Amino acid sequence: MKWDYIRNPEEIERQSFLKIKTLCSLDKLSRKDAQLAMRLVHTAGDPSVLDDLFYTKNAVQAGLQALSNQAPILCDVEMVRHGISKRFVSNPSYCYLNQDDTVALAKQQEISRSMAAVEHWQPRLSGAIVVIGNAPTALFRLLELLDAGALPPALIIGMPVGFIGAAESKQALIEYQHEHPDLEIITLHGRRGGSAYAAAALNAIGRMHQSIYL
């Protein structure tokens, strides 16, 4: 049996984004915001993801500046960290989820490992890029730290997924940002999210940092 399909990766990407541009209303978005939006549509395979997308006006620019500053990238899970493309993002990335002291702290305090891992972020949090693609408890704990006076990151990409706490944690992020308008965030309303979405959002900024636009 013989199948006729496109084999060239550059041509696949080119045609994919031409299709996305025909399916999505991007005219009201800035060039940079459109790149972010299209990358998320591409990751989802579904233009309706844009119905859930929420980001602050200067979020992409804040991410670009943080990449220029070689700011650390703090990830809630290894899947997010490994999803960040080293072709476009050279900043150091960290995930503390599987460290022995994280596991011990989680057991001691009877909290999730994701919450315990966030405690290790504090020395690097100021000016960092935070990328959360799995754990609502990590996002809630981050907000608690910020509310207690921790110095804020340059950008929070908060896209945890699931049925318990995911939508609520992202709504809490949006409400916290309304009270702290200098905080730059990118998130998705509702239950939708995941490591692929979160990494794709940062990779979109990384591509722009390398002056790659589609």
Secondary structure as GFF3:
##gff-version 3
##sequence-region A 1 214
A	DSSP	alpha_helix	9	23	.	.	.	ID=ss1
A	DSSP	alpha_helix	31	44	.	.	.	ID=ss2
A	DSSP	alpha_helix	49	52	.	.	.	ID=ss3
A	DSSP	beta_strand	53	55	.	.	.	ID=ss4
A	DSSP	alpha_helix	59	68	.	.	.	ID=ss5
A	DSSP	beta_strand	73	75	.	.	.	ID=ss6
A	DSSP	alpha_helix	78	83	.	.	.	ID=ss7
A	DSSP	beta_strand	93	94	.	.	.	ID=ss8
A	DSSP	alpha_helix	100	109	.	.	.	ID=ss9
A	DSSP	alpha_helix	113	119	.	.	.	ID=ss10
A	DSSP	alpha_helix	122	125	.	.	.	ID=ss11
A	DSSP	beta_strand	129	132	.	.	.	ID=ss12
A	DSSP	alpha_helix	136	147	.	.	.	ID=ss13
A	DSSP	beta_strand	155	158	.	.	.	ID=ss14
A	DSSP	alpha_helix	166	179	.	.	.	ID=ss15
A	DSSP	beta_strand	185	188	.	.	.	ID=ss16
A	DSSP	alpha_helix	195	209	.	.	.	ID=ss17
###
